[in-house]
Amino acid sequence: MSIASMSMADLIGAGVAFILTLLILSYIIGDNPLFRVALHLFVGVASGLAVVIAFYNILWPQMIQPLLSGSDVDRFFLLIPLVLSGLLLTKISPRLGGWGRLAVAFLVGVGAATAIGGAILGTLFPQALASINLFGDTQVGSGGTDILIQLAESAFIVFGTVTTLAYFQFGTRNTNDQPAQRGAALQVTAWVGEVFIAITFGALFAGVYLATLSALVERLGFLVDFLFSLVIPG
């Protein structure tokens, strides 16, 4: 897109993006004030966006509107979050901060319950069911070789899952006042699980690296295109 075909808003936006991209890329030469300016701008804009989203998606529809136009029952049930919010605000004061522990304890309890429930229902159970269903997905009409390959793949996935879970098994007992140690079979199984974990982290790191490299290439392409649009008219 050339400069002539850009509107004033597009031109200003492209210019700001160009400057901020240069400020971020200045980190290549080390931490410097230009990079910190861009970082502070990012943190400020992200914080402002989070506040706006929290207000319009949570506070306004779920607290302010029910207080203004809700029924008596809605207002009664709003007393609990209002009291907890007031207790949480007492953490600002050193004298009254002890009252805020009730709200913090409630938040920690709900957060822990949500995390545990999500791990069990969203990870462990689906993983177990997926591992079981792997052996039931073989196609009846396919050839014998295809079925054997699919069964081998399914068995390999189940093997990796079991060995990975064994790596996190630490429930050994002390015997004859000796430090608790894993058995030989469990140690070998845990070592195989550690290999699977290392491969997984390597794949994740490669994915993050490729995503970062793609973002860098996109930003460099943007810089080049913007400079060409300034130099080459039409």
N, C-alpha and C positions, 0 to 999 in steps of 0.2 A: 504494500500500500504506500503510495507516495504522499508527500506533504500536501500537495494540492487537493487530494481527494479526502483528506482528514478534516473532520470538524474541529472546532476549538477545544471541545471537551476531550475528544480522542487525542489531540495533540498534547494537551496538558497531561492527560493520564499516561501517555507513552513517555513523555519527558520525565515524569516523576518515577515511573517504573525503571527507566534507563538510569537515573541517578541512584536510586535505591539498589539496583543490581550492582552498579559499580562500587557502592559503599560496602555491600556484603562481600563482593569478590576481593575487596581490599584486605580481607583477613588472610589472604594468601601470603602477604608480606609480614604478617604478624598482627597481634592485637594492637589496635590503634584507635584514636578518637572517632574517626569516620565510621568504623565498624560499630563502635559502641553507640553512636547516634542512631544508626539504622536498627540496632538491636533494641534500644530503648523505644523507638517508634513502633517496632513490631509488638513489644510487650504492652505498650500503652494502648495500641489499637485493639489487640487481642483482649485485654482486660475490659476495655469499653464495650466491645462486642459481647463479651460474656455477661456483663451487667445488663445490657439491653435485652439480650435473649432471656436471661433469668427473670427480668421484670415482666416482659410481655408474654412469656410462655408459662411462668410459674406464679409470680406474685400477683399480677393483675387478674388472671382468670381464676386462680384457685384461692386467693385470699381477699383481695380488695373488692372484687365484684360480689362475692358472696356476702361480705360484710355490708355492702351498700344496698344490695337488692335481693339478698338471699332470704330464705325462711328462717324462723327461729331455731329450727333444728340444725340448719347449716351453720348458723352463727354459734350455736352451742359447741358443735364439734370443732369449730375453729379456735376454741379456747386453748386446746392442747398445743397446736403449733405456735399460737401467740405466746403462751406461757414459756414454751421451750425457747422461742426466739428471744424473749426478754431475758431469760436466764443466760442464754449464750452471749448476749450483749454485755452482761456483767463481767465477762472476762477482760473487758477493757480496763476496769478498775482493779488495782491490786487488793483493795480492801474487800470488794464484793466478788472477787474472782472465784471464790470457793463455790458460790451458788451455780456458776456456769458448769461445774463438773457434772451436774445432773444431766444437762443437755448434751454435753460431750459424751457421757457414758451411754446415753440413749442413741446418739449418732453412731458411736463405735459398735454398739450391740447390733443395731439394724444393719450397718455396713458389713459386719462379720457374718451375720446370718445370710445376708444376700450373697456374699462371696462364696460361702460354703454351699449354699443351695445351688448357686450357679455352677460351681465346680462339679457337684454331684449330678445334677440334672442336665447340665449343659455340656459336660465333658466326659465324666466317668461312665455314666449309663449309655450315652450315645456311642462312645468308643467301644464299650463291651458289646452292645447290640450290633454295631457295624462289623466287629470282628467275628461275631457268631454268624451274621448274615452272609459273610464272604463265602462260606461253604455252601450256601443255598442258592447262589446266583449263577451256578454253572448252567449253561444252555444245554437242554436235553438233545436238541437236534444237531449240535456241533460234533465234530469228530473227536475221537479218543485223545488225540494229541492235544487239541485245544483244551479239553477238560483237564488233562493232566497239568498243562501249563497254568491254567487258572487256579487249580488246587494248590500247585506249588507256590504261586504268588500269594494266595490267601494264607497258606501256612507260614510263609515268610513274614507277612504282616503281623500275624498273631504271635509269632516267635519274637519279633522286635518289640511288640507291645508288652509281652510277659517279661522279657529280660530288662526292658526299661523300668517297669514297675519294680522289679527285683532290685534294681540299683538303689531305690529309695527305701528299701527294707532295712531297718536298723533294730528290729525287735529281737535281739539276741540276749541271752542270760549269762550271768556270771557263774562260773563253775570252779569250785575249789579255791575261792578267793582270787581267781585270776581275772584279768580284764576281759570284758565281753568281746568275743571275736566271732566273725561269721564262719560258717562251715565251708569246707572246700567247694562243695557244689554251689552254694550260694555265692561264694566269691567269684567263681568262674562265670556264673550267670550274670552277676552284677557287672563284671568286666565287659561282657558282651553288650549289656545294656548301655554301659558307658560309651562303647564304640558307636552304637546307634544314636546316642545323644550328641556325640561329637559330630557325626555326619549331619544330623539335623541342624545344629548350630552353624555348621559350615554352609549348608544350603541357605539358611536364613541370612547369614552374613553376605553371601553372594547376591541374594535378592536385594538386600538393602544397598549394597554397593552398586548394583546395576541401576536401581531406582535413583540413587544419588547422582550417578554418572549421566543418566538420562535427563535429570533436572538441570545439571550443569550444561549439557549440550544444548538444551532448549534455551537456557538463559544466554549462552554465547550466541546462538542463532538469532535471538531477539536483538542483542546488541548489534550484530552485523547488519541485520535487516533495518534497524532504526538508523544506523549511520548511513547506509546506502540510500534510504529514503530522504535523508537530509542532503546528500551530495548529488544524487541523480534525480532530477525533476521528471514529472510526467509519469 
